Amino acid sequence: MAVSMVPPLYSLRLNTSTNHGLSSITVPLFHVHARPNRIRRQSTIIVFSSRTSGKRPMSEDAKREFLQKYGLNPVEFLSEPSPKTRRRKELHNTGTGNQIQLEDQKPPRTTHKLLQVLGGKARRKKLLSPKGMDVRPMMEVVKGAAFDILQAAGGCPASLRPGRWLDLYSGTGSVGIEAISRGCSEAHFVEMDPWVVTNVLRPNLEWTGFLDASVIHTVPVENFLDRSEQFVGESLPFDYISVTPPYTQVDYGVLMSQVANSALVGEDTFIVVEYALRTDMLDSCGCLVKITDRRFGRTHLVIYGPKWAQKKRKS
């Protein structure tokens, strides 16, 4: 324990001479001169050391008793500083002041079940989706309309023509899962977010029982399109491709050109594209023609397909 005290405010002078006027009694005399000390008064500093050899640290009661012994107010020295005062001291000690930027601590990501499979053998099964706007699944009204159009264009209104589906920017996987539920034999899901794959996409595939009919590619869509043959192998092209990117993060002209020029698209492929309002979409995508272009509020849906499907839909 270390104690540091300030110098006294007033000096004391001691006179020990005896008073011979008294019989055989020697009385020391004290002369007090109220002469202010010119030394500048400093703040009292009390330091409690909790590291004592072989002894426990001082308890709160012992600290209070010690302070009172020296005429000090325990409340003044033992009270906890307010959060504002503590924060000011931390900034002062670091020497950076207001330049310190606290890291934004994002809340943990969670999921909820707001989506469902609309048709087929997994109809009405609920699907997980992340809370917040990190992943924006295709609206169910848009998804339902897209599959109704595809089934009619394929000549089988009750289900999809058998084939393989490629779900780009899959997120929750709701589009590819809907495709397997309605008759597709296999679906490939391309999603770059590992958290979404682990906590949303894979659990949805397990819950619907479609994990064995699925292949997950945890890569950016651009990389997948550049190296599609490496990821998929010789089993190209796909019968169906869905493209549901985050609207503001892609250039649709570049993206659709990349899709059209890849080995993923064949002469009988159907491509479903969801895009935002005021986005210009071409009337064709490679060898495929535009079958339909519909608006759902601020969301648009365009479907490209072979010419025979366009004639069949008109008839």
URTA-V125411 format. One record per residue. N is the residue number from 1. RES is the residue in one letter. SS is DSSP state (h for helix, s for strand, l for the rest). PHI is phi in degrees with one decimal (* if undefined). Layout:
n | res | ss | phi
N | RES | SS | PHI
N | RES | SS | PHI
This chain:
n | res | ss | phi
1 | M | l | *
2 | A | s | -124.8
3 | V | s | -126.5
4 | S | s | -122.4
5 | M | l | -115.9
6 | V | l | -80.2
7 | P | l | -64.4
8 | P | l | -65.5
9 | L | l | -75.4
10 | Y | s | -121.0
11 | S | s | -90.1
12 | L | s | -114.7
13 | R | s | -114.6
14 | L | s | -110.1
15 | N | s | -111.7
16 | T | l | -101.5
17 | S | l | -69.7
18 | T | l | -87.4
19 | N | l | -100.6
20 | H | l | -74.4
21 | G | l | -75.3
22 | L | l | -102.5
23 | S | l | -78.6
24 | S | l | 46.8
25 | I | l | -121.5
26 | T | l | -104.7
27 | V | l | -118.5
28 | P | l | -69.4
29 | L | s | -107.4
30 | F | s | -109.3
31 | H | s | -110.2
32 | V | s | -101.8
33 | H | s | -107.0
34 | A | s | -81.6
35 | R | s | -101.8
36 | P | s | -59.9
37 | N | l | -78.5
38 | R | l | -79.6
39 | I | l | -71.5
40 | R | l | -64.8
41 | R | l | -73.4
42 | Q | l | -112.4
43 | S | l | -70.3
44 | T | l | -74.3
45 | I | s | -119.7
46 | I | s | -111.2
47 | V | s | -117.0
48 | F | l | -102.0
49 | S | l | -102.4
50 | S | l | -87.1
51 | R | l | -100.5
52 | T | l | -112.7
53 | S | l | -71.4
54 | G | l | 72.9
55 | K | l | -125.3
56 | R | l | -79.6
57 | P | l | -62.0
58 | M | l | -64.0
59 | S | l | -77.5
60 | E | h | -62.2
61 | D | h | -63.8
62 | A | h | -64.9
63 | K | h | -63.9
64 | R | h | -61.0
65 | E | h | -62.4
66 | F | h | -64.6
67 | L | h | -65.1
68 | Q | h | -64.3
69 | K | h | -60.8
70 | Y | l | -99.1
71 | G | l | 73.2
72 | L | l | -107.6
73 | N | l | -84.9
74 | P | h | -61.0
75 | V | h | -61.6
76 | E | h | -68.0
77 | F | h | -98.4
78 | L | h | -103.5
79 | S | l | -71.0
80 | E | l | -73.9
81 | P | l | -69.1
82 | S | l | -68.8
83 | P | h | -55.4
84 | K | h | -66.6
85 | T | h | -66.1
86 | R | h | -62.1
87 | R | h | -65.4
88 | R | h | -63.8
89 | K | h | -66.3
90 | E | h | -62.8
91 | L | h | -64.4
92 | H | h | -66.9
93 | N | h | -67.4
94 | T | h | -76.8
95 | G | l | 77.3
96 | T | l | -105.5
97 | G | h | 59.6
98 | N | h | -75.5
99 | Q | h | -78.5
100 | I | l | -70.2
101 | Q | l | -112.7
102 | L | l | -73.0
103 | E | l | -67.8
104 | D | l | -71.1
105 | Q | l | -92.2
106 | K | l | -74.4
107 | P | l | -66.5
108 | P | l | -61.6
109 | R | l | -77.9
110 | T | l | -130.4
111 | T | s | -126.7
112 | H | s | -148.5
113 | K | s | -108.6
114 | L | s | -114.5
115 | L | s | -98.9
116 | Q | s | -152.4
117 | V | l | -77.1
118 | L | l | -88.5
119 | G | l | -150.2
120 | G | l | 86.9
121 | K | l | -73.6
122 | A | l | -106.1
123 | R | l | -56.3
124 | R | l | 72.9
125 | K | l | -76.2
126 | K | s | -76.7
127 | L | s | -122.3
128 | L | s | -75.5
129 | S | s | -148.9
130 | P | s | -70.2
131 | K | l | -73.9
132 | G | l | 93.2
133 | M | l | -110.1
134 | D | l | -63.8
135 | V | l | -126.7
136 | R | l | -113.4
137 | P | l | -68.0
138 | M | l | -63.3
139 | M | l | -59.9
140 | E | h | -64.9
141 | V | h | -66.3
142 | V | h | -71.7
143 | K | h | -63.1
144 | G | h | -61.4
145 | A | h | -65.5
146 | A | h | -61.5
147 | F | h | -73.4
148 | D | h | -63.2
149 | I | h | -66.4
150 | L | h | -63.0
151 | Q | h | -66.4
152 | A | h | -68.8
153 | A | h | -67.9
154 | G | l | -83.8
155 | G | l | 83.8
156 | C | l | -138.9
157 | P | l | -59.8
158 | A | l | -81.4
159 | S | l | -160.3
160 | L | l | -78.1
161 | R | l | -64.2
162 | P | l | -57.3
163 | G | l | 174.3
164 | R | s | -116.2
165 | W | s | -115.9
166 | L | s | -115.4
167 | D | s | -105.6
168 | L | s | -84.8
169 | Y | l | 54.7
170 | S | l | -67.9
171 | G | l | 59.9
172 | T | l | -70.5
173 | G | l | 82.8
174 | S | h | -63.4
175 | V | h | -72.1
176 | G | h | -65.3
177 | I | h | -65.4
178 | E | h | -61.2
179 | A | h | -65.3
180 | I | h | -64.2
181 | S | h | -61.5
182 | R | l | -97.5
183 | G | l | 133.5
184 | C | l | -70.8
185 | S | l | -84.2
186 | E | s | -157.6
187 | A | s | -138.9
188 | H | s | -108.8
189 | F | s | -114.7
190 | V | s | -113.3
191 | E | l | -143.1
192 | M | l | -86.7
193 | D | l | -86.5
194 | P | h | -62.3
195 | W | h | -64.1
196 | V | h | -64.9
197 | V | h | -62.9
198 | T | h | -74.8
199 | N | h | -101.9
200 | V | h | -127.8
201 | L | h | -63.2
202 | R | h | -62.2
203 | P | h | -60.0
204 | N | h | -65.6
205 | L | h | -68.3
206 | E | h | -68.1
207 | W | h | -64.6
208 | T | h | -83.6
209 | G | l | 81.5
210 | F | l | -107.2
211 | L | h | -63.7
212 | D | h | -69.4
213 | A | h | -98.5
214 | S | s | -125.9
215 | V | s | -131.5
216 | I | s | -106.8
217 | H | s | -116.7
218 | T | l | -91.8
219 | V | l | -144.6
220 | P | l | -63.2
221 | V | h | -59.5
222 | E | h | -59.6
223 | N | h | -66.7
224 | F | h | -64.2
225 | L | h | -66.5
226 | D | h | -68.5
227 | R | l | -124.5
228 | S | h | -60.1
229 | E | h | -66.8
230 | Q | h | -68.7
231 | F | h | -79.5
232 | V | h | -99.4
233 | G | l | 86.7
234 | E | l | -87.6
235 | S | l | -83.3
236 | L | l | -122.6
237 | P | l | -85.8
238 | F | l | -89.5
239 | D | l | -82.7
240 | Y | s | -137.5
241 | I | s | -135.5
242 | S | s | -109.9
243 | V | s | -125.2
244 | T | l | -128.9
245 | P | l | -81.7
246 | P | l | -65.9
247 | Y | h | -52.0
248 | T | h | -84.6
249 | Q | h | -109.5
250 | V | l | -134.4
251 | D | l | -101.4
252 | Y | h | -62.0
253 | G | h | -62.8
254 | V | h | -68.4
255 | L | h | -63.1
256 | M | h | -67.8
257 | S | h | -66.5
258 | Q | h | -66.0
259 | V | h | -66.9
260 | A | h | -63.5
261 | N | l | -91.5
262 | S | l | -88.5
263 | A | l | -78.1
264 | L | l | -74.8
265 | V | l | -102.9
266 | G | l | -117.9
267 | E | l | -66.9
268 | D | l | -110.5
269 | T | l | -80.5
270 | F | s | -107.0
271 | I | s | -120.9
272 | V | s | -106.2
273 | V | s | -126.2
274 | E | s | -102.3
275 | Y | s | -143.5
276 | A | s | -87.9
277 | L | l | -60.4
278 | R | l | 65.4
279 | T | l | -111.0
280 | D | l | -84.4
281 | M | l | -112.9
282 | L | l | -70.9
283 | D | l | -79.4
284 | S | s | -145.4
285 | C | s | -135.9
286 | G | l | 66.8
287 | C | l | -86.3
288 | L | s | -98.5
289 | V | s | -110.7
290 | K | s | -77.8
291 | I | s | -89.5
292 | T | s | -155.0
293 | D | s | -145.5
294 | R | s | -122.0
295 | R | s | -113.7
296 | F | s | -129.5
297 | G | l | 66.9
298 | R | l | -89.0
299 | T | s | -105.7
300 | H | s | -115.8
301 | L | s | -131.7
302 | V | s | -121.8
303 | I | s | -125.4
304 | Y | s | -104.5
305 | G | s | -162.8
306 | P | l | -68.9
307 | K | h | -63.7
308 | W | h | -63.9
309 | A | h | -71.9
310 | Q | h | -66.9
311 | K | h | -66.4
312 | K | h | -65.9
313 | R | h | -69.2
314 | K | h | -68.7
315 | S | l | -74.7
